[in-house]
């Protein structure tokens, strides 16, 4: 069910090959299914197998001694040199796309996408076709398998080495697809196998798991338990739910929300200080999003939405991030508010945020009470321990303002502290540079808080599930 590619490097290129293989057979028996998969194995290993780099003139025949076109590309070409052949969206003055133009690679892993194809034109002597007709009743299946394989390469890897590993990954994935197909076959009903990629803590790296399409995560717990045991992962948090699937850096999020804007910030330096951060992925929710004018009253709602997005994107819950009305209705349902609260513009605080998390997500929270803002500077140990053990965003409310705390920089010896704040009061567009340059997501000192106001902090706790 799993294919591993654990190679890792500070500067690496991910080769990702995708394509659809035609799967056609009569559903007479499981032996026929296996025979059809053997035919697909033969296709992948044949000289007709072609890997084409997307947005590029580069085509590679991996089973012909890694033969490639253009001729400048040889088996000893370094994988990272393939970037210079990828076309950019910029156009030259003549209106033509620049082919051999270096592109700026982002920090961390860059991705080269490839298409898996098969040549259909045959060479050699032609033979006269022979036609025959057989009349019989049978169940015939015609579908496609969504191949999706990845290989992580270092700056020293040649395309010969990398493409040999890609072929191995393709054949391994076909084996996993066959296992899943046979396991979930019922009569003449087949579930299409679905490959998903998961980035596990180093040094385990990027793993590919094949799940049956249409089977919900709730029915795959046994498989996830086996994967946790195989890779020696803790059994109290999700790693292999569909929501945990790796998001490739070259693919935009379709919902339009920014993810983890704090990652571009520079950490503050404190004497003997350490940085403790939110673990995982969240979406930045703030005023005026979703065609909702909540400027002046919805900051706690937005902080709550950011927290809910964290639990969704870590795979703890499958429900979407709740709207303002859904949040209000949840408080009515638990008896905290009257029915007239729904549709109003009334503020909520940390206690209400805790109640909604429990009602809608089944998530419990700890509440930290601070009688005045000046006391927050003494909470470094508690906050650092929260981000170490739970790693969830914290909602903090004081007076009429609410914020989200994403981390702390804290020195145990000097007591110095800085807070990583995600501010829901922002009203602009999803512009990462503006948000970070203007401090809507940024590190703040103890004077950020009203020194005389009381504050309540909602510290969501991770459910102990896989």
C-alpha positions as a Markdown table, in Angstrom:
| # | Residue | x | y | z |
|---|---|---|---|---|
| 1 | Unk | 0.0 | 0.0 | 0.0 |
| 2 | Unk | 3.0 | 2.3 | 0.3 |
| 3 | Unk | 6.0 | 3.3 | -1.8 |
| 4 | Unk | 8.7 | 5.3 | 0.0 |
| 5 | Unk | 11.2 | 7.8 | -1.4 |
| 6 | Unk | 13.2 | 8.9 | 1.6 |
| 7 | Unk | 16.1 | 10.7 | -0.1 |
| 8 | Unk | 16.4 | 14.2 | 1.2 |
| 9 | Unk | 18.5 | 17.3 | 0.8 |
| 10 | Unk | 18.5 | 21.0 | 1.7 |
| 11 | Unk | 18.4 | 21.8 | -2.1 |
| 12 | Unk | 16.4 | 19.2 | -3.9 |
| 13 | Unk | 14.2 | 18.7 | -6.9 |
| 14 | Unk | 11.1 | 16.6 | -6.9 |
| 15 | Unk | 10.3 | 14.8 | -10.1 |
| 16 | Unk | 6.6 | 14.1 | -10.3 |
| 17 | Unk | 5.2 | 12.0 | -13.1 |
| 18 | Unk | 1.5 | 11.7 | -13.7 |
| 19 | Unk | -0.5 | 10.0 | -16.4 |
| 20 | Unk | -3.4 | 7.7 | -17.0 |
| 21 | Unk | -3.0 | 4.1 | -18.1 |
| 22 | Unk | -5.9 | 2.4 | -19.9 |
| 23 | Unk | -7.3 | -0.5 | -17.9 |
| 24 | Unk | -9.5 | -2.8 | -19.9 |
| 25 | Unk | -10.6 | -6.3 | -19.2 |
| 26 | Unk | -13.4 | -8.7 | -18.8 |
| 27 | Unk | -14.4 | -9.1 | -15.1 |
| 28 | Unk | -14.4 | -12.9 | -15.2 |
| 29 | Unk | -12.0 | -13.5 | -12.3 |
| 30 | Unk | -9.3 | -12.0 | -10.2 |
| 31 | Unk | -6.8 | -13.8 | -12.4 |
| 32 | Unk | -7.9 | -11.6 | -15.3 |
| 33 | Unk | -7.4 | -8.5 | -13.2 |
| 34 | Unk | -3.8 | -9.6 | -12.4 |
| 35 | Unk | -3.2 | -10.5 | -16.0 |
| 36 | Unk | -4.3 | -7.0 | -17.0 |
| 37 | Unk | -1.9 | -5.4 | -14.5 |
| 38 | Unk | 0.9 | -7.5 | -15.9 |
| 39 | Unk | 0.2 | -6.0 | -19.3 |
| 40 | Unk | 0.4 | -2.5 | -17.8 |
| 41 | Unk | 3.8 | -3.5 | -16.2 |
| 42 | Unk | 5.0 | -4.5 | -19.6 |
| 43 | Unk | 3.9 | -1.1 | -21.1 |
| 44 | Unk | 5.8 | 0.8 | -18.5 |
| 45 | Unk | 8.9 | -1.3 | -19.1 |
| 46 | Unk | 8.7 | -1.1 | -22.9 |
| 47 | Unk | 10.5 | 1.2 | -25.2 |
| 48 | Unk | 7.2 | 2.8 | -26.0 |
| 49 | Unk | 7.1 | 4.4 | -22.6 |
| 50 | Unk | 7.7 | 8.2 | -22.8 |
| 51 | Unk | 8.2 | 10.8 | -20.0 |
| 52 | Unk | 7.7 | 14.4 | -21.2 |
| 53 | Unk | 8.6 | 17.3 | -19.0 |
| 54 | Unk | 5.6 | 19.7 | -18.8 |
| 55 | Unk | 5.9 | 23.2 | -20.4 |
| 56 | Unk | 9.1 | 22.0 | -22.0 |
| 57 | Unk | 10.4 | 20.5 | -25.3 |
| 58 | Unk | 12.2 | 17.8 | -23.3 |
| 59 | Unk | 11.0 | 14.2 | -24.0 |
| 60 | Unk | 12.8 | 11.2 | -22.5 |
| 61 | Unk | 12.5 | 7.5 | -23.4 |
| 62 | Unk | 13.6 | 5.9 | -20.1 |
| 63 | Unk | 13.8 | 2.4 | -21.5 |
| 64 | Unk | 16.0 | 3.3 | -24.4 |
| 65 | Unk | 19.1 | 4.0 | -22.3 |
| 66 | Unk | 17.4 | 7.3 | -21.1 |
| 67 | Unk | 17.4 | 8.6 | -24.6 |
| 68 | Unk | 16.3 | 12.2 | -24.7 |
| 69 | Unk | 15.5 | 15.1 | -27.0 |
| 70 | Unk | 16.9 | 17.8 | -27.4 |
| 71 | Unk | 20.3 | 16.2 | -28.0 |
| 72 | Unk | 22.0 | 18.4 | -25.4 |
| 73 | Unk | 20.3 | 16.3 | -22.7 |
| 74 | Unk | 22.3 | 13.1 | -22.0 |
| 75 | Unk | 21.9 | 10.4 | -19.3 |
| 76 | Unk | 24.6 | 12.3 | -17.3 |
| 77 | Unk | 22.7 | 15.6 | -17.3 |
| 78 | Unk | 22.0 | 16.7 | -13.8 |
| 79 | Unk | 18.3 | 16.7 | -12.8 |
| 80 | Unk | 18.5 | 20.3 | -11.6 |
| 81 | Unk | 19.7 | 21.4 | -15.0 |
| 82 | Unk | 16.3 | 20.3 | -16.4 |
| 83 | Unk | 14.9 | 23.5 | -15.0 |
| 84 | Unk | 16.5 | 25.6 | -17.7 |
| 85 | Unk | 14.4 | 23.9 | -20.3 |
| 86 | Unk | 11.1 | 24.7 | -18.7 |
| 87 | Unk | 9.1 | 27.5 | -20.3 |
| 88 | Unk | 8.0 | 30.5 | -18.2 |
| 89 | Unk | 4.9 | 32.6 | -18.5 |
| 90 | Unk | 7.0 | 35.6 | -19.5 |
| 91 | Unk | 7.0 | 36.3 | -23.2 |
| 92 | Unk | 9.8 | 37.8 | -25.2 |
| 93 | Unk | 9.4 | 40.9 | -27.3 |
| 94 | Unk | 8.6 | 38.8 | -30.4 |
| 95 | Unk | 5.7 | 37.3 | -28.6 |
| 96 | Unk | 7.2 | 33.8 | -28.4 |
| 97 | Unk | 7.7 | 32.0 | -25.1 |
| 98 | Unk | 11.3 | 31.7 | -23.9 |
| 99 | Unk | 12.3 | 28.1 | -23.9 |
| 100 | Unk | 15.8 | 28.0 | -22.5 |
| 101 | Unk | 15.2 | 30.5 | -19.7 |
| 102 | Unk | 16.4 | 30.0 | -16.2 |
| 103 | Unk | 13.6 | 30.2 | -13.7 |
| 104 | Unk | 13.9 | 31.3 | -10.2 |
| 105 | Unk | 13.5 | 28.4 | -7.8 |
| 106 | Unk | 11.8 | 28.9 | -4.5 |
| 107 | Unk | 13.4 | 28.0 | -1.3 |
| 108 | Unk | 13.2 | 24.3 | -0.4 |
| 109 | Unk | 12.1 | 21.7 | -2.9 |
| 110 | Unk | 11.2 | 22.6 | -6.4 |
| 111 | Unk | 9.0 | 20.4 | -8.6 |
| 112 | Unk | 9.4 | 19.3 | -12.2 |
| 113 | Unk | 6.2 | 17.8 | -13.5 |
| 114 | Unk | 6.3 | 15.1 | -16.1 |
| 115 | Unk | 3.6 | 13.4 | -18.2 |
| 116 | Unk | 3.5 | 9.6 | -18.6 |
| 117 | Unk | 2.7 | 8.7 | -22.2 |
| 118 | Unk | 2.9 | 5.7 | -24.5 |
| 119 | Unk | 4.0 | 5.8 | -28.2 |
| 120 | Unk | 1.3 | 4.3 | -30.4 |
| 121 | Unk | 3.1 | 4.4 | -33.7 |
| 122 | Unk | 4.8 | 1.0 | -34.4 |
| 123 | Unk | 7.8 | 0.5 | -36.6 |
| 124 | Unk | 8.8 | -2.6 | -38.5 |
| 125 | Unk | 6.9 | -4.9 | -40.9 |
| 126 | Unk | 3.2 | -4.6 | -41.1 |
| 127 | Unk | 0.9 | -7.6 | -40.8 |
| 128 | Unk | -2.5 | -8.2 | -42.2 |
| 129 | Unk | -5.2 | -7.9 | -39.5 |
| 130 | Unk | -7.2 | -11.0 | -38.7 |
| 131 | Unk | -10.8 | -10.4 | -37.6 |
| 132 | Unk | -12.8 | -12.8 | -35.5 |
| 133 | Unk | -16.2 | -12.6 | -33.9 |
| 134 | Unk | -17.3 | -14.2 | -30.7 |
| 135 | Unk | -20.8 | -13.7 | -29.2 |
| 136 | Unk | -20.9 | -14.1 | -25.4 |
| 137 | Unk | -22.3 | -12.4 | -22.3 |
| 138 | Unk | -19.7 | -10.8 | -20.0 |
| 139 | Unk | -18.9 | -7.8 | -17.8 |
| 140 | Unk | -16.4 | -5.6 | -19.5 |
| 141 | Unk | -14.5 | -2.9 | -17.7 |
| 142 | Unk | -12.9 | 0.1 | -19.3 |
| 143 | Unk | -11.3 | 2.8 | -17.1 |
| 144 | Unk | -8.1 | 4.6 | -16.5 |
| 145 | Unk | -5.6 | 4.3 | -13.6 |
| 146 | Unk | -4.4 | 7.7 | -12.3 |
| 147 | Unk | -0.7 | 7.1 | -12.0 |
| 148 | Unk | 1.1 | 9.7 | -9.7 |
| 149 | Unk | 4.7 | 9.0 | -8.7 |
| 150 | Unk | 7.4 | 11.1 | -7.1 |
| 151 | Unk | 11.1 | 10.9 | -6.7 |
| 152 | Unk | 13.2 | 13.3 | -4.7 |
| 153 | Unk | 16.6 | 14.1 | -6.2 |
| 154 | Unk | 19.7 | 16.0 | -4.9 |
| 155 | Unk | 21.8 | 18.4 | -6.8 |
| 156 | Unk | 24.2 | 15.6 | -7.7 |
| 157 | Unk | 21.7 | 13.2 | -9.2 |
| 158 | Unk | 21.8 | 12.6 | -13.0 |
| 159 | Unk | 18.7 | 12.0 | -15.0 |
| 160 | Unk | 19.9 | 8.4 | -15.6 |
| 161 | Unk | 19.8 | 7.7 | -11.8 |
| 162 | Unk | 16.6 | 9.6 | -11.2 |
| 163 | Unk | 14.6 | 8.1 | -14.1 |
| 164 | Unk | 15.6 | 4.6 | -13.1 |
| 165 | Unk | 14.1 | 5.3 | -9.8 |
| 166 | Unk | 11.0 | 6.8 | -11.4 |
| 167 | Unk | 10.4 | 3.6 | -13.4 |
| 168 | Unk | 10.8 | 1.6 | -10.3 |
| 169 | Unk | 8.3 | 3.9 | -8.5 |
| 170 | Unk | 5.8 | 3.4 | -11.4 |
| 171 | Unk | 6.1 | -0.4 | -11.3 |
| 172 | Unk | 5.8 | -0.4 | -7.5 |
| 173 | Unk | 2.7 | 1.8 | -7.7 |
| 174 | Unk | 1.1 | -0.6 | -10.2 |
| 175 | Unk | 1.8 | -3.5 | -7.7 |
| 176 | Unk | 0.1 | -1.5 | -4.9 |
| 177 | Unk | -2.8 | -0.6 | -7.2 |
| 178 | Unk | -3.3 | -4.2 | -8.0 |
| 179 | Unk | -3.4 | -5.2 | -4.3 |
| 180 | Unk | -6.0 | -2.5 | -3.5 |
| 181 | Unk | -8.1 | -3.3 | -6.6 |
| 182 | Unk | -8.3 | -7.0 | -5.7 |
| 183 | Unk | -8.8 | -6.3 | -1.9 |
| 184 | Unk | -11.9 | -4.1 | -2.6 |
| 185 | Unk | -13.3 | -6.1 | -5.5 |
| 186 | Unk | -16.8 | -7.2 | -4.9 |
| 187 | Unk | -18.4 | -9.2 | -7.7 |
| 188 | Unk | -18.2 | -7.1 | -10.8 |
| 189 | Unk | -17.6 | -3.9 | -8.8 |
| 190 | Unk | -14.1 | -2.4 | -8.7 |
| 191 | Unk | -12.9 | 0.7 | -6.8 |
| 192 | Unk | -10.3 | 2.8 | -8.7 |
| 193 | Unk | -7.1 | 2.9 | -6.7 |
| 194 | Unk | -6.0 | 6.5 | -5.7 |
| 195 | Unk | -2.3 | 7.4 | -5.0 |
| 196 | Unk | -1.7 | 10.1 | -2.4 |
| 197 | Unk | 1.6 | 11.5 | -1.2 |
| 198 | Unk | 2.5 | 12.2 | 2.4 |
| 199 | Unk | 5.5 | 14.1 | 3.8 |
| 200 | Unk | 6.6 | 12.4 | 7.0 |
| 201 | Unk | 9.0 | 13.7 | 9.6 |
| 202 | Unk | 12.6 | 13.4 | 8.4 |
| 203 | Unk | 14.4 | 11.2 | 7.7 |
| 204 | Unk | 11.4 | 9.2 | 6.5 |
| 205 | Unk | 10.6 | 11.7 | 3.7 |
| 206 | Unk | 7.9 | 11.6 | 1.0 |
| 207 | Unk | 5.7 | 8.5 | 1.0 |
| 208 | Unk | 3.1 | 7.4 | -1.6 |
| 209 | Unk | 0.1 | 5.5 | -0.3 |
| 210 | Unk | -2.6 | 3.9 | -2.5 |
| 211 | Unk | -6.2 | 4.1 | -1.2 |
| 212 | Unk | -9.4 | 2.9 | -2.8 |
| 213 | Unk | -11.4 | 5.8 | -4.2 |
| 214 | Unk | -14.7 | 6.4 | -2.5 |
| 215 | Unk | -13.9 | 4.6 | 0.8 |
| 216 | Unk | -13.9 | 7.3 | 3.5 |
| 217 | Unk | -11.1 | 7.8 | 6.0 |
| 218 | Unk | -13.3 | 6.4 | 8.7 |
| 219 | Unk | -13.2 | 3.0 | 7.1 |
| 220 | Unk | -9.4 | 3.0 | 6.5 |
| 221 | Unk | -8.3 | 3.1 | 10.1 |
| 222 | Unk | -6.8 | -0.4 | 10.1 |
| 223 | Unk | -4.6 | 0.5 | 7.1 |
| 224 | Unk | -3.5 | 3.7 | 8.8 |
| 225 | Unk | -2.6 | 1.8 | 11.9 |
| 226 | Unk | -0.4 | -0.6 | 9.9 |
| 227 | Unk | 1.3 | 2.4 | 8.2 |
| 228 | Unk | 2.0 | 4.0 | 11.6 |
| 229 | Unk | 3.5 | 0.8 | 12.8 |
| 230 | Unk | 5.5 | 0.4 | 9.6 |
| 231 | Unk | 7.1 | 3.8 | 9.9 |
| 232 | Unk | 7.3 | 3.9 | 13.7 |
| 233 | Unk | 5.0 | 7.0 | 13.9 |
| 234 | Unk | 3.1 | 8.0 | 17.1 |
| 235 | Unk | -0.4 | 6.6 | 17.2 |
| 236 | Unk | -2.1 | 9.7 | 18.7 |
| 237 | Unk | -2.2 | 12.0 | 15.7 |
| 238 | Unk | -3.0 | 11.6 | 11.9 |
| 239 | Unk | -0.3 | 11.3 | 9.3 |
| 240 | Unk | -2.1 | 9.3 | 6.6 |
| 241 | Unk | -5.6 | 10.8 | 6.3 |
| 242 | Unk | -6.4 | 12.4 | 2.9 |
| 243 | Unk | -6.3 | 15.8 | 4.5 |
| 244 | Unk | -2.6 | 15.1 | 5.4 |
| 245 | Unk | -1.7 | 14.6 | 1.7 |
| 246 | Unk | 1.3 | 16.6 | 0.7 |
| 247 | Unk | 0.6 | 19.9 | -1.1 |
| 248 | Unk | 3.2 | 20.5 | -3.7 |
| 249 | Unk | 4.9 | 23.9 | -3.6 |
| 250 | Unk | 4.1 | 24.7 | -7.3 |
| 251 | Unk | 0.3 | 24.2 | -6.9 |
| 252 | Unk | -1.9 | 27.0 | -5.6 |
| 253 | Unk | -4.6 | 26.4 | -3.1 |
| 254 | Unk | -8.0 | 26.6 | -4.8 |
| 255 | Unk | -9.9 | 28.2 | -2.0 |
| 256 | Unk | -7.8 | 31.4 | -2.1 |
| 257 | Unk | -6.8 | 31.5 | 1.5 |
| 258 | Unk | -3.1 | 32.1 | 2.4 |
| 259 | Unk | -1.4 | 29.2 | 4.3 |
| 260 | Unk | 1.2 | 29.6 | 7.0 |
| 261 | Unk | 2.2 | 33.2 | 6.2 |
| 262 | Unk | 4.5 | 33.1 | 9.3 |
| 263 | Unk | 7.0 | 30.8 | 7.4 |
| 264 | Unk | 8.5 | 33.8 | 5.6 |
| 265 | Unk | 9.3 | 35.7 | 8.8 |
| 266 | Unk | 12.7 | 35.9 | 10.4 |
| 267 | Unk | 12.8 | 34.5 | 14.0 |
| 268 | Unk | 13.7 | 37.0 | 16.8 |
| 269 | Unk | 17.0 | 36.4 | 18.6 |
| 270 | Unk | 16.9 | 36.3 | 22.4 |
| 271 | Unk | 19.7 | 35.5 | 24.8 |
| 272 | Unk | 19.6 | 31.7 | 25.3 |
| 273 | Unk | 16.1 | 31.8 | 23.7 |
| 274 | Unk | 14.3 | 29.1 | 21.7 |
| 275 | Unk | 11.4 | 29.4 | 19.2 |
| 276 | Unk | 8.2 | 27.4 | 19.7 |
| 277 | Unk | 5.8 | 27.4 | 16.8 |
| 278 | Unk | 2.5 | 26.0 | 15.6 |
| 279 | Unk | 2.8 | 22.6 | 14.1 |
| 280 | Unk | 1.3 | 21.9 | 10.7 |
| 281 | Unk | -0.8 | 23.9 | 8.3 |
| 282 | Unk | -3.5 | 26.5 | 8.9 |
| 283 | Unk | -5.4 | 29.1 | 6.7 |
| 284 | Unk | -5.3 | 32.8 | 7.5 |
| 285 | Unk | -8.8 | 34.0 | 8.2 |
| 286 | Unk | -9.5 | 37.8 | 8.7 |
| 287 | Unk | -12.0 | 40.6 | 8.3 |
| 288 | Unk | -14.0 | 41.0 | 5.1 |
| 289 | Unk | -13.3 | 37.5 | 3.6 |
| 290 | Unk | -16.1 | 35.3 | 2.2 |
| 291 | Unk | -18.2 | 38.3 | 1.1 |
| 292 | Unk | -18.8 | 38.9 | 4.8 |
| 293 | Unk | -18.5 | 42.4 | 6.3 |
| 294 | Unk | -17.5 | 41.7 | 9.9 |
| 295 | Unk | -15.1 | 44.7 | 10.3 |
| 296 | Unk | -15.3 | 45.8 | 13.9 |
| 297 | Unk | -16.9 | 42.8 | 15.5 |
| 298 | Unk | -15.8 | 39.5 | 13.9 |
| 299 | Unk | -12.2 | 39.2 | 15.0 |
| 300 | Unk | -12.8 | 36.3 | 17.4 |
| 301 | Unk | -14.9 | 34.5 | 14.7 |
| 302 | Unk | -11.9 | 34.8 | 12.3 |
| 303 | Unk | -9.5 | 33.5 | 14.9 |
| 304 | Unk | -11.8 | 30.6 | 15.5 |
| 305 | Unk | -11.9 | 29.9 | 11.8 |
| 306 | Unk | -8.1 | 29.8 | 11.6 |
| 307 | Unk | -8.1 | 27.3 | 14.5 |
| 308 | Unk | -10.8 | 25.2 | 12.7 |
| 309 | Unk | -8.8 | 25.3 | 9.5 |
| 310 | Unk | -5.8 | 23.8 | 11.4 |
| 311 | Unk | -7.9 | 20.8 | 12.6 |
| 312 | Unk | -9.3 | 20.3 | 9.2 |
| 313 | Unk | -5.9 | 20.4 | 7.4 |
| 314 | Unk | -4.2 | 18.1 | 9.9 |
| 315 | Unk | -6.9 | 15.5 | 9.2 |
| 316 | Unk | -8.6 | 15.6 | 12.6 |
| 317 | Unk | -12.0 | 16.6 | 11.1 |
| 318 | Unk | -13.5 | 16.5 | 7.7 |
| 319 | Unk | -16.1 | 19.3 | 8.1 |
| 320 | Unk | -15.4 | 22.6 | 6.4 |
| 321 | Unk | -14.5 | 25.8 | 8.3 |
| 322 | Unk | -17.7 | 27.1 | 9.9 |
| 323 | Unk | -19.3 | 30.4 | 8.8 |
| 324 | Unk | -20.2 | 33.1 | 11.3 |
| 325 | Unk | -23.8 | 31.9 | 11.3 |
| 326 | Unk | -22.8 | 28.3 | 11.9 |
| 327 | Unk | -20.6 | 29.5 | 14.8 |
| 328 | Unk | -23.6 | 31.5 | 16.2 |
| 329 | Unk | -26.0 | 28.6 | 15.8 |
| 330 | Unk | -23.5 | 26.2 | 17.6 |
| 331 | Unk | -23.6 | 28.6 | 20.6 |
| 332 | Unk | -27.4 | 28.6 | 20.5 |
| 333 | Unk | -27.4 | 24.8 | 20.3 |
| 334 | Unk | -25.3 | 24.4 | 23.4 |
| 335 | Unk | -27.5 | 26.8 | 25.3 |
| 336 | Unk | -24.9 | 29.6 | 25.6 |
| 337 | Unk | -26.9 | 32.1 | 23.5 |
| 338 | Unk | -30.5 | 33.0 | 22.7 |
| 339 | Unk | -32.0 | 32.2 | 19.2 |
| 340 | Unk | -31.8 | 35.9 | 18.3 |
| 341 | Unk | -28.0 | 35.7 | 18.5 |
| 342 | Unk | -28.0 | 34.0 | 15.0 |
| 343 | Unk | -27.4 | 36.7 | 12.4 |
| 344 | Unk | -26.4 | 39.3 | 14.8 |
| 345 | Unk | -23.1 | 41.3 | 15.0 |
| 346 | Unk | -22.3 | 40.4 | 18.6 |
| 347 | Unk | -18.8 | 39.7 | 19.8 |
| 348 | Unk | -17.7 | 36.4 | 21.1 |
| 349 | Unk | -14.7 | 35.6 | 23.4 |
| 350 | Unk | -12.4 | 32.7 | 24.3 |
| 351 | Unk | -15.0 | 30.8 | 26.3 |
| 352 | Unk | -17.4 | 30.9 | 23.3 |
| 353 | Unk | -14.6 | 29.8 | 21.0 |
| 354 | Unk | -13.9 | 26.8 | 23.3 |
| 355 | Unk | -17.6 | 25.9 | 23.3 |
| 356 | Unk | -17.8 | 26.0 | 19.5 |
| 357 | Unk | -14.7 | 23.9 | 19.1 |
| 358 | Unk | -16.3 | 21.3 | 21.3 |
| 359 | Unk | -19.7 | 21.4 | 19.7 |
| 360 | Unk | -18.7 | 21.4 | 16.0 |
| 361 | Unk | -15.3 | 19.6 | 16.1 |
| 362 | Unk | -15.4 | 17.5 | 19.3 |
| 363 | Unk | -12.2 | 19.4 | 20.3 |
| 364 | Unk | -11.6 | 20.2 | 24.0 |
| 365 | Unk | -9.6 | 23.3 | 25.1 |
| 366 | Unk | -7.8 | 24.6 | 28.1 |
| 367 | Unk | -8.5 | 28.2 | 29.2 |
| 368 | Unk | -5.7 | 30.4 | 30.6 |
| 369 | Unk | -6.9 | 33.4 | 32.5 |
| 370 | Unk | -4.6 | 36.4 | 32.8 |
| 371 | Unk | -5.9 | 39.3 | 35.1 |
| 372 | Unk | -3.9 | 41.9 | 33.2 |
| 373 | Unk | -1.8 | 42.1 | 30.1 |
| 374 | Unk | 1.4 | 42.7 | 32.0 |
| 375 | Unk | 1.2 | 39.1 | 33.3 |
| 376 | Unk | 1.4 | 37.6 | 29.8 |
| 377 | Unk | 5.2 | 38.1 | 29.8 |
| 378 | Unk | 5.4 | 35.5 | 32.7 |
| 379 | Unk | 3.5 | 32.8 | 30.7 |
| 380 | Unk | 6.5 | 31.8 | 28.5 |
| 381 | Unk | 6.8 | 28.3 | 29.9 |
| 382 | Unk | 3.2 | 27.5 | 29.6 |
| 383 | Unk | 2.9 | 28.8 | 26.0 |
| 384 | Unk | 6.2 | 27.1 | 25.0 |
| 385 | Unk | 4.9 | 23.8 | 26.4 |
| 386 | Unk | 1.6 | 24.2 | 24.5 |
| 387 | Unk | 3.4 | 24.6 | 21.1 |
| 388 | Unk | 5.7 | 21.7 | 21.9 |
| 389 | Unk | 3.0 | 19.2 | 22.9 |
| 390 | Unk | -0.2 | 20.4 | 21.2 |
| 391 | Unk | 1.1 | 22.7 | 18.4 |
| 392 | Unk | -2.3 | 24.2 | 17.8 |
| 393 | Unk | -3.0 | 27.9 | 17.2 |
| 394 | Unk | -4.1 | 29.8 | 20.3 |
| 395 | Unk | -7.0 | 32.3 | 20.4 |
| 396 | Unk | -6.5 | 35.2 | 22.9 |
| 397 | Unk | -9.2 | 37.7 | 23.7 |
| 398 | Unk | -8.9 | 40.8 | 25.8 |
| 399 | Unk | -11.3 | 43.8 | 25.9 |
| 400 | Unk | -12.9 | 44.0 | 22.5 |
| 401 | Unk | -9.9 | 42.5 | 20.6 |
| 402 | Unk | -9.0 | 39.0 | 19.6 |
| 403 | Unk | -5.8 | 37.7 | 18.1 |
| 404 | Unk | -4.3 | 34.3 | 17.2 |
| 405 | Unk | -1.0 | 33.3 | 18.8 |
| 406 | Unk | 1.1 | 31.1 | 16.5 |
| 407 | Unk | 4.2 | 30.7 | 18.6 |
| 408 | Unk | 6.6 | 32.2 | 21.1 |
| 409 | Unk | 10.3 | 33.0 | 21.3 |
| 410 | Unk | 11.2 | 32.6 | 24.9 |
| 411 | Unk | 14.4 | 32.5 | 27.0 |
| 412 | Unk | 14.2 | 30.4 | 30.1 |
| 413 | Unk | 17.2 | 32.1 | 31.6 |
| 414 | Unk | 16.3 | 35.8 | 31.1 |
| 415 | Unk | 12.5 | 35.5 | 30.8 |
| 416 | Unk | 12.5 | 37.5 | 27.5 |
| 417 | Unk | 9.6 | 36.7 | 25.3 |
| 418 | Unk | 8.2 | 37.5 | 21.9 |
| 419 | Unk | 4.8 | 36.5 | 20.5 |
| 420 | Unk | 4.1 | 35.4 | 16.9 |
| 421 | Unk | 0.7 | 37.1 | 16.2 |
| 422 | Unk | -1.7 | 36.5 | 13.4 |
| 423 | Unk | -4.0 | 39.5 | 13.3 |
| 424 | Unk | -7.6 | 38.9 | 12.2 |
| 425 | Unk | -8.3 | 42.6 | 11.9 |
| 426 | Unk | -6.7 | 42.8 | 8.5 |
| 427 | Unk | -9.1 | 43.9 | 5.8 |
| 428 | Unk | -7.1 | 43.8 | 2.6 |
| 429 | Unk | -6.4 | 41.2 | -0.1 |
| 430 | Unk | -4.4 | 38.0 | 0.2 |
| 431 | Unk | -1.1 | 39.7 | -0.3 |
| 432 | Unk | 1.6 | 37.9 | 1.6 |
| 433 | Unk | 4.1 | 40.7 | 1.3 |
| 434 | Unk | 1.7 | 43.3 | 2.6 |
| 435 | Unk | 0.5 | 41.1 | 5.5 |
| 436 | Unk | 4.1 | 40.4 | 6.7 |
| 437 | Unk | 5.6 | 43.8 | 5.9 |
| 438 | Unk | 2.8 | 45.6 | 7.7 |
| 439 | Unk | 2.9 | 43.3 | 10.7 |
| 440 | Unk | -0.5 | 41.6 | 10.3 |
| 441 | Unk | 1.5 | 38.5 | 10.8 |
| 442 | Unk | 4.6 | 39.2 | 12.8 |
| 443 | Unk | 6.6 | 39.0 | 16.0 |
| 444 | Unk | 5.4 | 41.3 | 18.8 |
| 445 | Unk | 6.9 | 42.2 | 22.2 |
| 446 | Unk | 5.2 | 42.2 | 25.6 |
| 447 | Unk | 4.1 | 45.8 | 25.0 |
| 448 | Unk | 1.7 | 44.6 | 22.3 |
| 449 | Unk | -0.8 | 43.7 | 24.9 |
| 450 | Unk | -2.9 | 46.2 | 26.9 |
| 451 | Unk | -1.0 | 46.1 | 30.2 |
| 452 | Unk | -4.1 | 46.6 | 32.4 |
| 453 | Unk | -6.7 | 44.6 | 30.4 |
| 454 | Unk | -7.6 | 41.0 | 31.4 |
| 455 | Unk | -7.1 | 38.3 | 28.8 |
| 456 | Unk | -8.5 | 34.8 | 28.3 |
| 457 | Unk | -6.6 | 32.4 | 26.1 |
| 458 | Unk | -8.2 | 29.4 | 24.5 |
| 459 | Unk | -5.6 | 26.6 | 24.0 |
| 460 | Unk | -7.2 | 23.8 | 21.8 |
| 461 | Unk | -6.0 | 20.3 | 22.6 |
| 462 | Unk | -5.3 | 17.6 | 19.9 |
| 463 | Unk | -7.6 | 14.6 | 19.9 |
| 464 | Unk | -5.7 | 11.3 | 20.4 |
| 465 | Unk | -6.6 | 9.7 | 17.1 |
| 466 | Unk | -4.9 | 8.4 | 13.9 |
